Amino acid sequence: MAVSPSDELTAMAEEELNAACALTWPELKRITPWGDSFEGFAPSGRTVEVARRYLWAHDPAGAIVVEVEVRDAAAREGAEARALLHAP
């Protein structure tokens, strides 16, 4: 079964979010606020840009928002995934 381009970006964003959230709480606190982006390849082989952001949440205070965005600028499409993490 073929995967549509937008489904591919959504799946990739969710996979990257899982990796971004795999850090321990002390590691997350050390790097927040922070973000980066890099060029990668989607499973289909097309070039995409992946951006990760770690931000302090306003509500609830002290929590960390992790955001991942996967964009294909040439196709003008993208997908985002987000998680709210609380201190253990």
N, CA, C and O atoms as CSV, one atom per row, in Angstrom:
chain,resi,resn,atom,element,x,y,z
A,1,MET,N,N,0.843,-1.173,0.000
A,1,MET,CA,C,0.000,0.000,0.000
A,1,MET,C,C,0.892,1.241,0.000
A,1,MET,O,O,1.795,1.353,0.829
A,2,ALA,N,N,0.651,2.150,-0.900
A,2,ALA,CA,C,1.451,3.372,-1.008
A,2,ALA,C,C,1.049,4.365,0.080
A,2,ALA,O,O,-0.112,4.444,0.483
A,3,VAL,N,N,2.035,5.110,0.536
A,3,VAL,CA,C,1.802,6.134,1.553
A,3,VAL,C,C,1.775,7.480,0.854
A,3,VAL,O,O,2.662,7.785,0.058
A,4,SER,N,N,0.762,8.289,1.146
A,4,SER,CA,C,0.690,9.610,0.519
A,4,SER,C,C,1.804,10.495,1.055
A,4,SER,O,O,2.287,10.275,2.166
A,5,PRO,N,N,2.223,11.505,0.274
A,5,PRO,CA,C,3.304,12.393,0.723
A,5,PRO,C,C,3.016,13.052,2.070
A,5,PRO,O,O,3.912,13.141,2.909
A,6,SER,N,N,1.789,13.513,2.296
A,6,SER,CA,C,1.488,14.172,3.566
A,6,SER,C,C,1.472,13.173,4.721
A,6,SER,O,O,1.886,13.507,5.831
A,7,ASP,N,N,0.994,11.937,4.469
A,7,ASP,CA,C,1.024,10.899,5.506
A,7,ASP,C,C,2.466,10.560,5.870
A,7,ASP,O,O,2.779,10.306,7.033
A,8,GLU,N,N,3.333,10.558,4.871
A,8,GLU,CA,C,4.744,10.275,5.094
A,8,GLU,C,C,5.356,11.336,6.017
A,8,GLU,O,O,6.112,11.000,6.928
A,9,LEU,N,N,5.037,12.602,5.788
A,9,LEU,CA,C,5.579,13.676,6.622
A,9,LEU,C,C,5.012,13.608,8.039
A,9,LEU,O,O,5.732,13.861,9.005
A,10,THR,N,N,3.742,13.271,8.171
A,10,THR,CA,C,3.133,13.118,9.492
A,10,THR,C,C,3.798,11.987,10.261
A,10,THR,O,O,4.122,12.143,11.439
A,11,ALA,N,N,4.001,10.856,9.609
A,11,ALA,CA,C,4.657,9.718,10.265
A,11,ALA,C,C,6.084,10.076,10.661
A,11,ALA,O,O,6.549,9.691,11.734
A,12,MET,N,N,6.770,10.800,9.809
A,12,MET,CA,C,8.142,11.197,10.116
A,12,MET,C,C,8.180,12.180,11.276
A,12,MET,O,O,9.064,12.088,12.128
A,13,ALA,N,N,7.233,13.124,11.328
A,13,ALA,CA,C,7.164,14.084,12.435
A,13,ALA,C,C,6.903,13.360,13.754
A,13,ALA,O,O,7.510,13.696,14.771
A,14,GLU,N,N,6.020,12.386,13.749
A,14,GLU,CA,C,5.722,11.634,14.970
A,14,GLU,C,C,6.929,10.804,15.419
A,14,GLU,O,O,7.199,10.696,16.616
A,15,GLU,N,N,7.645,10.225,14.469
A,15,GLU,CA,C,8.841,9.454,14.799
A,15,GLU,C,C,9.925,10.365,15.391
A,15,GLU,O,O,10.579,10.003,16.370
A,16,GLU,N,N,10.108,11.534,14.799
A,16,GLU,CA,C,11.089,12.491,15.313
A,16,GLU,C,C,10.675,13.005,16.698
A,16,GLU,O,O,11.529,13.231,17.555
A,17,LEU,N,N,9.371,13.189,16.917
A,17,LEU,CA,C,8.888,13.631,18.223
A,17,LEU,C,C,9.203,12.583,19.283
A,17,LEU,O,O,9.635,12.924,20.384
A,18,ASN,N,N,8.993,11.326,18.962
A,18,ASN,CA,C,9.317,10.256,19.920
A,18,ASN,C,C,10.788,10.295,20.293
A,18,ASN,O,O,11.138,10.123,21.461
A,19,ALA,N,N,11.651,10.520,19.315
A,19,ALA,CA,C,13.095,10.616,19.595
A,19,ALA,C,C,13.390,11.852,20.432
A,19,ALA,O,O,14.201,11.790,21.356
A,20,ALA,N,N,12.744,12.972,20.124
A,20,ALA,CA,C,12.978,14.216,20.863
A,20,ALA,C,C,12.525,14.096,22.316
A,20,ALA,O,O,13.123,14.707,23.202
A,21,CYS,N,N,11.488,13.324,22.565
A,21,CYS,CA,C,10.950,13.167,23.918
A,21,CYS,C,C,11.665,12.070,24.712
A,21,CYS,O,O,11.351,11.856,25.883
A,22,ALA,N,N,12.608,11.384,24.098
A,22,ALA,CA,C,13.298,10.276,24.765
A,22,ALA,C,C,14.367,10.758,25.750
A,22,ALA,O,O,14.934,9.954,26.490
A,23,LEU,N,N,14.642,12.054,25.760
A,23,LEU,CA,C,15.621,12.586,26.710
A,23,LEU,C,C,15.086,12.480,28.127
A,23,LEU,O,O,13.874,12.469,28.342
A,24,THR,N,N,15.992,12.401,29.092
A,24,THR,CA,C,15.572,12.395,30.490
A,24,THR,C,C,15.157,13.804,30.892
A,24,THR,O,O,15.490,14.769,30.204
A,25,TRP,N,N,14.436,13.930,31.996
A,25,TRP,CA,C,13.996,15.244,32.459
A,25,TRP,C,C,15.183,16.182,32.719
A,25,TRP,O,O,15.128,17.337,32.295
A,26,PRO,N,N,16.244,15.744,33.390
A,26,PRO,CA,C,17.397,16.641,33.568
A,26,PRO,C,C,18.007,17.090,32.234
A,26,PRO,O,O,18.420,18.242,32.098
A,27,GLU,N,N,18.062,16.190,31.260
A,27,GLU,CA,C,18.579,16.567,29.941
A,27,GLU,C,C,17.670,17.598,29.280
A,27,GLU,O,O,18.153,18.570,28.697
A,28,LEU,N,N,16.368,17.394,29.367
A,28,LEU,CA,C,15.414,18.342,28.788
A,28,LEU,C,C,15.553,19.727,29.416
A,28,LEU,O,O,15.554,20.739,28.716
A,29,LYS,N,N,15.671,19.761,30.746
A,29,LYS,CA,C,15.798,21.049,31.436
A,29,LYS,C,C,17.061,21.792,31.017
A,29,LYS,O,O,17.046,23.017,30.895
A,30,ARG,N,N,18.150,21.066,30.795
A,30,ARG,CA,C,19.416,21.705,30.401
A,30,ARG,C,C,19.349,22.356,29.031
A,30,ARG,O,O,20.012,23.367,28.799
A,31,ILE,N,N,18.563,21.800,28.122
A,31,ILE,CA,C,18.563,22.336,26.757
A,31,ILE,C,C,17.393,23.260,26.457
A,31,ILE,O,O,17.329,23.835,25.371
A,32,THR,N,N,16.463,23.415,27.399
A,32,THR,CA,C,15.287,24.256,27.170
A,32,THR,C,C,15.577,25.676,27.624
A,32,THR,O,O,16.109,25.828,28.723
A,33,PRO,N,N,15.275,26.717,26.882
A,33,PRO,CA,C,14.716,26.719,25.527
A,33,PRO,C,C,15.811,26.515,24.485
A,33,PRO,O,O,16.934,26.995,24.639
A,34,TRP,N,N,15.465,25.803,23.437
A,34,TRP,CA,C,16.434,25.519,22.385
A,34,TRP,C,C,15.698,24.957,21.179
A,34,TRP,O,O,14.604,24.407,21.303
A,35,GLY,N,N,16.296,25.098,20.039
A,35,GLY,CA,C,15.752,24.524,18.819
A,35,GLY,C,C,16.853,24.349,17.801
A,35,GLY,O,O,17.891,25.007,17.870
A,36,ASP,N,N,16.624,23.472,16.869
A,36,ASP,CA,C,17.553,23.302,15.767
A,36,ASP,C,C,16.793,22.764,14.568
A,36,ASP,O,O,15.652,22.318,14.684
A,37,SER,N,N,17.440,22.813,13.428
A,37,SER,CA,C,16.855,22.221,12.231
A,37,SER,C,C,17.970,21.576,11.422
A,37,SER,O,O,19.131,21.979,11.493
A,38,PHE,N,N,17.593,20.581,10.664
A,38,PHE,CA,C,18.563,19.886,9.824
A,38,PHE,C,C,17.862,19.324,8.607
A,38,PHE,O,O,16.648,19.121,8.608
A,39,GLU,N,N,18.640,19.077,7.576
A,39,GLU,CA,C,18.113,18.489,6.361
A,39,GLU,C,C,18.206,16.980,6.471
A,39,GLU,O,O,19.226,16.434,6.892
A,40,GLY,N,N,17.141,16.324,6.093
A,40,GLY,CA,C,17.114,14.877,6.155
A,40,GLY,C,C,16.394,14.312,4.947
A,40,GLY,O,O,16.051,15.034,4.010
A,41,PHE,N,N,16.175,13.029,4.986
A,41,PHE,CA,C,15.499,12.355,3.880
A,41,PHE,C,C,14.283,11.610,4.400
A,41,PHE,O,O,14.365,10.864,5.376
A,42,ALA,N,N,13.169,11.820,3.744
A,42,ALA,CA,C,11.947,11.082,4.053
A,42,ALA,C,C,12.118,9.648,3.547
A,42,ALA,O,O,12.990,9.392,2.717
A,43,PRO,N,N,11.309,8.719,4.028
A,43,PRO,CA,C,11.413,7.332,3.563
A,43,PRO,C,C,11.332,7.191,2.035
A,43,PRO,O,O,11.905,6.260,1.468
A,44,SER,N,N,10.630,8.104,1.376
A,44,SER,CA,C,10.520,8.043,-0.084
A,44,SER,C,C,11.794,8.512,-0.775
A,44,SER,O,O,11.956,8.331,-1.982
A,45,GLY,N,N,12.710,9.123,0.004
A,45,GLY,CA,C,13.963,9.608,-0.558
A,45,GLY,C,C,13.995,11.099,-0.822
A,45,GLY,O,O,15.049,11.644,-1.148
A,46,ARG,N,N,12.863,11.769,-0.688
A,46,ARG,CA,C,12.874,13.215,-0.933
A,46,ARG,C,C,13.527,13.945,0.227
A,46,ARG,O,O,13.505,13.473,1.363
A,47,THR,N,N,14.104,15.092,-0.067
A,47,THR,CA,C,14.779,15.906,0.936
A,47,THR,C,C,13.753,16.716,1.706
A,47,THR,O,O,12.865,17.332,1.116
A,48,VAL,N,N,13.876,16.713,3.023
A,48,VAL,CA,C,12.982,17.475,3.891
A,48,VAL,C,C,13.809,18.218,4.930
A,48,VAL,O,O,14.970,17.886,5.169
A,49,GLU,N,N,13.202,19.220,5.539
A,49,GLU,CA,C,13.826,19.910,6.659
A,49,GLU,C,C,13.090,19.496,7.928
A,49,GLU,O,O,11.860,19.514,7.981
A,50,VAL,N,N,13.853,19.127,8.938
A,50,VAL,CA,C,13.289,18.715,10.220
A,50,VAL,C,C,13.686,19.761,11.256
A,50,VAL,O,O,14.869,20.070,11.404
A,51,ALA,N,N,12.711,20.305,11.969
A,51,ALA,CA,C,12.977,21.288,13.017
A,51,ALA,C,C,12.462,20.753,14.339
A,51,ALA,O,O,11.351,20.228,14.419
A,52,ARG,N,N,13.285,20.892,15.385
A,52,ARG,CA,C,12.896,20.515,16.754
A,52,ARG,C,C,12.954,21.760,17.618
A,52,ARG,O,O,13.861,22.582,17.487
A,53,ARG,N,N,11.972,21.890,18.506
A,53,ARG,CA,C,11.942,23.015,19.448
A,53,ARG,C,C,11.582,22.497,20.841
A,53,ARG,O,O,10.651,21.710,21.009
A,54,TYR,N,N,12.337,22.957,21.825
A,54,TYR,CA,C,12.075,22.665,23.236
A,54,TYR,C,C,11.783,24.004,23.903
A,54,TYR,O,O,12.660,24.867,23.953
A,55,LEU,N,N,10.572,24.194,24.413
A,55,LEU,CA,C,10.139,25.476,24.963
A,55,LEU,C,C,9.504,25.286,26.331
A,55,LEU,O,O,8.871,24.264,26.596
A,56,TRP,N,N,9.679,26.283,27.201
A,56,TRP,CA,C,8.993,26.236,28.497
A,56,TRP,C,C,7.516,26.506,28.267
A,56,TRP,O,O,7.156,27.424,27.530
A,57,ALA,N,N,6.681,25.727,28.881
A,57,ALA,CA,C,5.230,25.903,28.766
A,57,ALA,C,C,4.766,27.001,29.715
A,57,ALA,O,O,5.329,27.191,30.793
A,58,HIS,N,N,3.743,27.711,29.298
A,58,HIS,CA,C,3.132,28.719,30.168
A,58,HIS,C,C,2.098,28.080,31.092
A,58,HIS,O,O,1.892,28.522,32.222
A,59,ASP,N,N,1.455,27.031,30.586
A,59,ASP,CA,C,0.423,26.379,31.378
A,59,ASP,C,C,0.480,24.880,31.102
A,59,ASP,O,O,0.144,24.467,29.992
A,60,PRO,N,N,0.876,24.073,32.027
A,60,PRO,CA,C,1.259,24.414,33.394
A,60,PRO,C,C,2.713,24.899,33.444
A,60,PRO,O,O,3.571,24.438,32.692
A,61,ALA,N,N,2.949,25.818,34.329
A,61,ALA,CA,C,4.292,26.364,34.500
A,61,ALA,C,C,5.265,25.247,34.859
A,61,ALA,O,O,4.942,24.357,35.646
A,62,GLY,N,N,6.455,25.302,34.277
A,62,GLY,CA,C,7.471,24.298,34.571
A,62,GLY,C,C,7.470,23.100,33.640
A,62,GLY,O,O,8.412,22.307,33.642
A,63,ALA,N,N,6.425,22.963,32.848
A,63,ALA,CA,C,6.380,21.870,31.875
A,63,ALA,C,C,7.172,22.293,30.629
A,63,ALA,O,O,7.489,23.469,30.454
A,64,ILE,N,N,7.479,21.335,29.785
A,64,ILE,CA,C,8.232,21.604,28.565
A,64,ILE,C,C,7.409,21.164,27.359
A,64,ILE,O,O,6.881,20.053,27.318
A,65,VAL,N,N,7.312,22.059,26.383
A,65,VAL,CA,C,6.645,21.746,25.122
A,65,VAL,C,C,7.720,21.320,24.128
A,65,VAL,O,O,8.705,22.030,23.924
A,66,VAL,N,N,7.526,20.171,23.520
A,66,VAL,CA,C,8.437,19.695,22.486
A,66,VAL,C,C,7.655,19.709,21.169
A,66,VAL,O,O,6.590,19.101,21.056
A,67,GLU,N,N,8.205,20.413,20.181
A,67,GLU,CA,C,7.570,20.521,18.874
A,67,GLU,C,C,8.524,20.023,17.799
A,67,GLU,O,O,9.727,20.280,17.849
A,68,VAL,N,N,7.971,19.311,16.833
A,68,VAL,CA,C,8.744,18.856,15.682
A,68,VAL,C,C,7.955,19.225,14.440
A,68,VAL,O,O,6.740,19.039,14.375
A,69,GLU,N,N,8.667,19.750,13.462
A,69,GLU,CA,C,8.057,20.092,12.182
A,69,GLU,C,C,8.907,19.465,11.076
A,69,GLU,O,O,10.133,19.574,11.083
A,70,VAL,N,N,8.246,18.817,10.136
A,70,VAL,CA,C,8.918,18.246,8.970
A,70,VAL,C,C,8.319,18.934,7.744
A,70,VAL,O,O,7.112,18.882,7.512
A,71,ARG,N,N,9.197,19.583,6.958
A,71,ARG,CA,C,8.727,20.360,5.813
A,71,ARG,C,C,9.407,19.915,4.521
A,71,ARG,O,O,10.599,19.607,4.486
A,72,ASP,N,N,8.609,19.897,3.477
A,72,ASP,CA,C,9.121,19.734,2.118
A,72,ASP,C,C,8.823,21.055,1.426
A,72,ASP,O,O,7.712,21.273,0.942
A,73,ALA,N,N,9.819,21.934,1.380
A,73,ALA,CA,C,9.622,23.281,0.830
A,73,ALA,C,C,9.256,23.223,-0.648
A,73,ALA,O,O,8.430,24.010,-1.110
A,74,ALA,N,N,9.852,22.311,-1.387
A,74,ALA,CA,C,9.582,22.214,-2.819
A,74,ALA,C,C,8.117,21.864,-3.089
A,74,ALA,O,O,7.517,22.373,-4.036
A,75,ALA,N,N,7.559,21.012,-2.272
A,75,ALA,CA,C,6.161,20.595,-2.453
A,75,ALA,C,C,5.193,21.485,-1.683
A,75,ALA,O,O,3.976,21.330,-1.782
A,76,ARG,N,N,5.755,22.427,-0.909
A,76,ARG,CA,C,4.939,23.335,-0.087
A,76,ARG,C,C,3.978,22.575,0.823
A,76,ARG,O,O,2.783,22.867,0.883
A,77,GLU,N,N,4.532,21.602,1.523
A,77,GLU,CA,C,3.728,20.859,2.488
A,77,GLU,C,C,4.585,20.506,3.692
A,77,GLU,O,O,5.814,20.505,3.627
A,78,GLY,N,N,3.915,20.210,4.775
A,78,GLY,CA,C,4.631,19.863,5.992
A,78,GLY,C,C,3.696,19.237,7.002
A,78,GLY,O,O,2.486,19.146,6.794
A,79,ALA,N,N,4.289,18.808,8.103
A,79,ALA,CA,C,3.520,18.198,9.184
A,79,ALA,C,C,4.181,18.563,10.494
A,79,ALA,O,O,5.395,18.759,10.557
A,80,GLU,N,N,3.379,18.655,11.539
A,80,GLU,CA,C,3.880,18.988,12.866
A,80,GLU,C,C,3.395,17.963,13.875
A,80,GLU,O,O,2.335,17.358,13.720
A,81,ALA,N,N,4.198,17.787,14.910
A,81,ALA,CA,C,3.824,16.943,16.047
A,81,ALA,C,C,4.279,17.657,17.300
A,81,ALA,O,O,5.294,18.354,17.285
A,82,ARG,N,N,3.540,17.492,18.387
A,82,ARG,CA,C,3.804,18.253,19.600
A,82,ARG,C,C,3.488,17.414,20.819
A,82,ARG,O,O,2.569,16.595,20.807
A,83,ALA,N,N,4.273,17.629,21.889
A,83,ALA,CA,C,4.039,16.937,23.153
A,83,ALA,C,C,4.267,17.910,24.298
A,83,ALA,O,O,5.096,18.814,24.196
A,84,LEU,N,N,3.542,17.725,25.375
A,84,LEU,CA,C,3.708,18.499,26.598
A,84,LEU,C,C,4.243,17.545,27.654
A,84,LEU,O,O,3.580,16.572,28.015
A,85,LEU,N,N,5.448,17.827,28.151
A,85,LEU,CA,C,6.099,16.943,29.115
A,85,LEU,C,C,6.118,17.596,30.496
A,85,LEU,O,O,6.383,18.791,30.623
A,86,HIS,N,N,5.838,16.806,31.520
A,86,HIS,CA,C,5.815,17.275,32.913
A,86,HIS,C,C,6.962,16.665,33.682
A,86,HIS,O,O,7.431,15.572,33.367
A,87,ALA,N,N,7.401,17.378,34.684
A,87,ALA,CA,C,8.471,16.853,35.557
A,87,ALA,C,C,7.997,15.555,36.208
A,87,ALA,O,O,6.823,15.420,36.554
A,88,PRO,N,N,8.915,14.601,36.372
A,88,PRO,CA,C,8.519,13.332,36.999
A,88,PRO,C,C,8.175,13.514,38.457
A,88,PRO,O,O,7.822,12.548,39.133
